[in-house]
C-alpha cells in the first residue's frame, strides 16, 4: 500500500502546512505549474516526488519533468499531466490517447478547481487537486491525499488549507 499526496498549481508558493498533511505519505505527485525550482527542491527533499511541468513553468522545470507522465503505482495505471480537462470534455491534447488507452487514475491541474470525478464511460477516476498556491482566482487552497492498495484507490481526502 502507498499513501500519496497530490497537489498542483503552487505558482511559486509552498504552504508550510503541506508538510504536516503529507507527513505520512510515501510519495508526492505534483500536476504542474510549480512556479519555481525552489518548490521542486523543497518537495524533493521531503518525500519521493513525481511531477509534470505546467504552462507557467520555465525551461529549468521542463528539463526535469515531462509534459505527460504515465506510470504504475501498485497495480493502478496512472496518467499525470497538467492540462487534462474532465470527463466528457478532455483537453484536445490528451483526448485521443485517453480514449484509446484510458488509465485507472487520471490526475491533472491547471483549472485551479478541485474536482474528483469518476468517468463511467472510460472506467477511470479523475482527480484535479485544485490549487495549492495562493496565486490565482481560487479562494481556497486545496490538496488531496489517498491510498493505493493493489488495484484499489481508497481513503481519498480533500484537504482545504484554511486562510
C-alpha positions in Angstrom: 0.0 0.0 0.0 1.2 3.5 -0.8 0.0 6.8 0.6 0.0 9.6 -1.9 -0.2 13.4 -1.5 -1.4 15.2 -4.6 -1.1 18.9 -5.4 -0.9 21.3 -8.3 -0.6 25.0 -9.2 1.7 26.0 -6.4 2.8 29.0 -8.5 6.0 29.5 -6.5 4.4 29.2 -3.1 4.6 26.1 -0.9 2.2 26.4 2.1 4.1 25.0 5.1 1.0 23.1 6.2 1.6 20.7 3.3 4.5 19.1 5.3 2.1 18.3 8.1 -0.7 16.9 5.8 1.8 14.9 3.7 4.0 13.7 6.5 2.6 10.1 6.4 2.7 10.0 2.6 5.1 7.7 0.7 5.1 9.9 -2.4 4.0 13.3 -3.5 2.6 13.9 -7.0 2.6 17.5 -8.5 0.4 18.2 -11.5 2.3 21.2 -12.8 2.6 25.0 -12.5 5.3 24.6 -9.9 6.4 28.2 -10.4 9.9 27.8 -9.2 12.7 25.3 -8.8 12.7 26.1 -5.1 9.3 24.3 -4.8 10.7 21.3 -6.7 13.8 21.1 -4.4 11.8 21.6 -1.2 9.3 18.8 -2.0 12.1 16.5 -3.4 14.0 16.8 -0.1 10.8 16.0 1.9 9.4 12.9 0.0 9.9 10.9 -3.2 8.4 13.1 -5.9 6.7 12.6 -9.3 5.6 15.5 -11.4 4.9 17.2 -14.7 5.5 20.7 -16.0 2.7 23.2 -16.4 2.1 26.1 -18.8 3.8 28.6 -16.5 6.9 26.6 -15.8 10.2 27.6 -17.3 12.8 25.6 -19.2 14.5 24.6 -16.0 11.5 22.8 -14.7 10.6 21.5 -18.1 14.0 19.9 -18.3 13.3 17.9 -15.1 9.7 16.8 -15.7 7.7 15.5 -18.7 4.5 17.1 -20.0 2.7 13.7 -19.6 3.8 11.1 -17.2 2.4 7.5 -17.4 3.4 5.1 -14.6 2.2 2.3 -12.4 1.6 2.8 -8.7 0.9 -0.6 -7.1 -1.5 -2.1 -9.7 -3.0 1.2 -10.8 -2.2 2.8 -14.2 -1.7 6.5 -13.6 -1.5 9.4 -16.0 -0.3 12.7 -14.6 -0.5 15.8 -16.7 -1.2 19.5 -16.2 -3.9 20.3 -18.7 -6.3 17.4 -18.9 -9.9 18.6 -18.8 -12.5 16.3 -17.3 -14.9 13.5 -18.3 -16.8 14.4 -21.5 -14.5 17.5 -22.0 -11.0 16.1 -22.0 -8.5 18.6 -23.4 -7.7 18.0 -27.1 -4.0 17.4 -26.2 -5.0 14.2 -24.3 -8.4 13.2 -25.7 -7.2 10.7 -28.5 -4.8 8.9 -26.1 -7.2 8.8 -23.2 -10.0 7.4 -25.3 -7.7 4.8 -26.8 -6.0 3.7 -23.6 -7.5 5.1 -20.5 -5.6 4.9 -17.3 -7.2 3.9 -14.0 -6.3 7.2 -12.4 -6.0 10.5 -14.4 -4.5 13.4 -12.4 -4.4 16.9 -13.8 -4.3 20.5 -12.6 -4.4 23.9 -14.4 -8.0 24.9 -13.7 -7.5 25.7 -10.0 -10.8 24.0 -9.5 -10.9 20.9 -7.2 -12.6 18.0 -9.0 -12.8 14.3 -8.1 -15.0 12.6 -10.7 -15.5 9.0 -11.9 -15.7 8.6 -15.6 -18.0 5.6 -16.1 -17.6 5.5 -19.8 -13.8 5.1 -19.6 -13.7 3.4 -16.1 -11.2 5.9 -14.7 -11.0 8.2 -11.7 -10.1 11.8 -12.5 -8.5 14.0 -9.8 -7.7 17.6 -10.1 -6.4 18.7 -6.6 -7.3 22.3 -7.3 -4.6 24.9 -6.5 -2.2 24.6 -3.5 -0.6 28.0 -4.1 -2.1 31.4 -3.2 -1.9 33.0 -6.6 -4.9 32.7 -9.0 -8.6 33.2 -8.9 -9.4 30.4 -6.4 -10.5 31.3 -3.0 -9.4 28.1 -1.1 -6.1 26.3 -1.4 -6.7 22.6 -1.8 -4.7 19.4 -1.8 -5.6 15.7 -1.9 -4.4 12.6 -0.1 -5.3 9.0 -0.9 -4.1 5.4 -0.6 -3.4 2.9 -3.4 -3.5 -0.7 -2.3 -3.1 -3.1 -5.2 -5.8 -2.1 -7.6 -7.8 -0.1 -5.0 -7.8 3.7 -4.7 -9.1 4.3 -1.3 -9.4 6.7 1.7 -9.3 9.8 -0.6 -9.3 13.0 1.4 -9.8 16.5 0.2 -7.9 19.0 2.4 -8.8 22.7 2.4 -6.0 24.9 3.6 -7.9 27.5 5.6 -6.7 31.1 5.4 
